[in-house]
Amino acid sequence: MTDAKRPIDFAKSNGSEEYVSRNYARQGDYVNDLISVVIPVRNGERFIGRTLQSVLNQTVQNIEVIVVDDGSTDSTLSIVKKIAAHDPRVFYYSGPQAGVAAARNRGISQARGEFLAPVDADDLWHKDKLLLQMNAIRKAGARAGVAYCWSLFIDEADNAISGKMRRPPRLEGNVLTALLEQNFLGNASTPLIRHDCMDLVGGFDPGLYLGGAQGAEDWKLFIALAEVCEFALVPRYLVGYRKPQGSMSSNFVTMQKSMELVRQWAQERWPLLAAKHRKRERYASYMYLAYTAVESNSFGHALLFFGRATRAQPAQLVSLRTAKFAIRVLDKVLGVKGLARKIRTPPTFWEFVERIGTGLE
């Protein structure tokens, strides 16, 4: 029995009816050690070339790259076709707009690899990302189905914009309760996932997009995966996460609705666990929304979300996190960081990740 099959037995032993009733026909049919990189894209002509280059430059060369165009109206598909013409590892599919979850699921349905590695069409990977994650998931043992790493924000010129970053997560093993509180992986570009484990949970949920609440699909997927497998960590910054204005994650109104739907789903599925961690989840979710509103210059909404966060956990009102939030608001209002960036050239993503190393400096 291969490592790829063992998480199935682990999932079945949990006794969850949703999972034991699934059809396992495809499981075990995947190509050993092959990594299927899945990239959904819509109107991504500005960054898709850079994203693909960072993927194709991986030190792990045993990959296939599946690009799913979600109804683009710009030159995205032409760019992808040109790259595919020079690299046989790149495949592409296109169709009418159906949302990022449906696009990812279409790519996953075509994937042949033992492992899946989703990446957004404007993000960047360090060249050793997949290699380090493959090593981590193998080392973690048969129950590990996900290996994640850390990410940092980058701007449109690939420069690091995180500044002094928060203490990165170091959670491993059974992380279900931690994920019920917050999406500590941060985004969909960070994990490497066993294909069989993805089959168990049914992929990304397209229902959020259909309900006008696209945005938290990755959080919902990670929670579902945490029920059927364990997580491993590569403690390094290996992903450049781009967050331009107008992106899904910067639309705090839609994101709030999306997170609320995920919260309701979790409460129905794990009522006791969700109730136990409710206050922490509310605090983390509303602080995330508060920061997102600040970055969109919506300071009224930011204060509203901050107020809801501190009502969930009043003790946090006099915490270091509150002080950092206040400083960020002042920076944004006064333009301090923007002025500093004009005076001093920030490091690129590539320079930053090499300099920071393990993230302990």
ChimeraX attribute file (.defattr): number of C-alpha atoms within 10 A of each C-alpha:
attribute: neighborCount
match mode: 1-to-1
recipient: residues
	/A:1	6
	/A:2	9
	/A:3	17
	/A:4	23
	/A:5	17
	/A:6	18
	/A:7	23
	/A:8	22
	/A:9	12
	/A:10	17
	/A:11	20
	/A:12	16
	/A:13	11
	/A:14	12
	/A:15	10
	/A:16	12
	/A:17	9
	/A:18	10
	/A:19	18
	/A:20	16
	/A:21	10
	/A:22	12
	/A:23	10
	/A:24	13
	/A:25	8
	/A:26	10
	/A:27	17
	/A:28	16
	/A:29	12
	/A:30	17
	/A:31	13
	/A:32	14
	/A:33	13
	/A:34	18
	/A:35	27
	/A:36	27
	/A:37	25
	/A:38	28
	/A:39	26
	/A:40	28
	/A:41	27
	/A:42	21
	/A:43	17
	/A:44	20
	/A:45	20
	/A:46	15
	/A:47	20
	/A:48	24
	/A:49	18
	/A:50	17
	/A:51	19
	/A:52	24
	/A:53	14
	/A:54	14
	/A:55	24
	/A:56	20
	/A:57	13
	/A:58	17
	/A:59	14
	/A:60	17
	/A:61	14
	/A:62	12
	/A:63	22
	/A:64	21
	/A:65	24
	/A:66	23
	/A:67	28
	/A:68	27
	/A:69	28
	/A:70	22
	/A:71	18
	/A:72	17
	/A:73	12
	/A:74	13
	/A:75	12
	/A:76	20
	/A:77	25
	/A:78	11
	/A:79	15
	/A:80	21
	/A:81	15
	/A:82	11
	/A:83	17
	/A:84	17
	/A:85	11
	/A:86	9
	/A:87	12
	/A:88	10
	/A:89	16
	/A:90	19
	/A:91	19
	/A:92	17
	/A:93	16
	/A:94	17
	/A:95	11
	/A:96	10
	/A:97	14
	/A:98	14
	/A:99	21
	/A:100	26
	/A:101	22
	/A:102	20
	/A:103	28
	/A:104	26
	/A:105	19
	/A:106	19
	/A:107	25
	/A:108	25
	/A:109	11
	/A:110	13
	/A:111	22
	/A:112	18
	/A:113	23
	/A:114	21
	/A:115	26
	/A:116	26
	/A:117	24
	/A:118	22
	/A:119	27
	/A:120	22
	/A:121	26
	/A:122	26
	/A:123	25
	/A:124	27
	/A:125	27
	/A:126	20
	/A:127	19
	/A:128	13
	/A:129	23
	/A:130	27
	/A:131	13
	/A:132	20
	/A:133	23
	/A:134	19
	/A:135	13
	/A:136	20
	/A:137	24
	/A:138	15
	/A:139	11
	/A:140	18
	/A:141	14
	/A:142	17
	/A:143	24
	/A:144	28
	/A:145	31
	/A:146	31
	/A:147	26
	/A:148	29
	/A:149	25
	/A:150	25
	/A:151	24
	/A:152	19
	/A:153	19
	/A:154	23
	/A:155	16
	/A:156	12
	/A:157	10
	/A:158	21
	/A:159	19
	/A:160	22
	/A:161	20
	/A:162	12
	/A:163	11
	/A:164	6
	/A:165	10
	/A:166	9
	/A:167	8
	/A:168	16
	/A:169	13
	/A:170	12
	/A:171	15
	/A:172	17
	/A:173	16
	/A:174	17
	/A:175	19
	/A:176	19
	/A:177	16
	/A:178	17
	/A:179	19
	/A:180	27
	/A:181	22
	/A:182	19
	/A:183	18
	/A:184	19
	/A:185	21
	/A:186	18
	/A:187	21
	/A:188	20
	/A:189	27
	/A:190	28
	/A:191	28
	/A:192	28
	/A:193	25
	/A:194	25
	/A:195	27
	/A:196	25
	/A:197	27
	/A:198	22
	/A:199	20
	/A:200	24
	/A:201	21
	/A:202	15
	/A:203	23
	/A:204	23
	/A:205	20
	/A:206	19
	/A:207	15
	/A:208	21
	/A:209	19
	/A:210	11
	/A:211	11
	/A:212	13
	/A:213	22
	/A:214	24
	/A:215	25
	/A:216	27
	/A:217	23
	/A:218	19
	/A:219	23
	/A:220	23
	/A:221	18
	/A:222	25
	/A:223	22
	/A:224	22
	/A:225	26
	/A:226	23
	/A:227	17
	/A:228	26
	/A:229	24
	/A:230	23
	/A:231	25
	/A:232	28
	/A:233	22
	/A:234	21
	/A:235	18
	/A:236	21
	/A:237	23
	/A:238	29
	/A:239	26
	/A:240	29
	/A:241	27
	/A:242	25
	/A:243	17
	/A:244	16
	/A:245	11
	/A:246	10
	/A:247	11
	/A:248	17
	/A:249	20
	/A:250	20
	/A:251	17
	/A:252	25
	/A:253	15
	/A:254	18
	/A:255	21
	/A:256	20
	/A:257	18
	/A:258	22
	/A:259	22
	/A:260	16
	/A:261	18
	/A:262	20
	/A:263	20
	/A:264	12
	/A:265	14
	/A:266	18
	/A:267	16
	/A:268	11
	/A:269	11
	/A:270	13
	/A:271	12
	/A:272	11
	/A:273	15
	/A:274	21
	/A:275	12
	/A:276	14
	/A:277	15
	/A:278	17
	/A:279	17
	/A:280	17
	/A:281	23
	/A:282	21
	/A:283	24
	/A:284	20
	/A:285	22
	/A:286	22
	/A:287	23
	/A:288	20
	/A:289	26
	/A:290	27
	/A:291	23
	/A:292	22
	/A:293	22
	/A:294	23
	/A:295	19
	/A:296	18
	/A:297	14
	/A:298	14
	/A:299	18
	/A:300	12
	/A:301	19
	/A:302	25
	/A:303	17
	/A:304	14
	/A:305	23
	/A:306	23
	/A:307	18
	/A:308	18
	/A:309	25
	/A:310	20
	/A:311	15
	/A:312	18
	/A:313	16
	/A:314	13
	/A:315	9
	/A:316	15
	/A:317	15
	/A:318	10
	/A:319	10
	/A:320	10
	/A:321	13
	/A:322	15
	/A:323	13
	/A:324	12
	/A:325	17
	/A:326	12
	/A:327	12
	/A:328	17
	/A:329	20
	/A:330	14
	/A:331	14
	/A:332	17
	/A:333	13
	/A:334	11
	/A:335	11
	/A:336	12
	/A:337	16
	/A:338	11
	/A:339	11
	/A:340	11
	/A:341	11
	/A:342	9
	/A:343	9
	/A:344	8
	/A:345	9
	/A:346	16
	/A:347	16
	/A:348	16
	/A:349	26
	/A:350	18
	/A:351	12
	/A:352	17
	/A:353	21
	/A:354	14
	/A:355	12
	/A:356	12
	/A:357	13
	/A:358	14
	/A:359	15
	/A:360	9
	/A:361	6
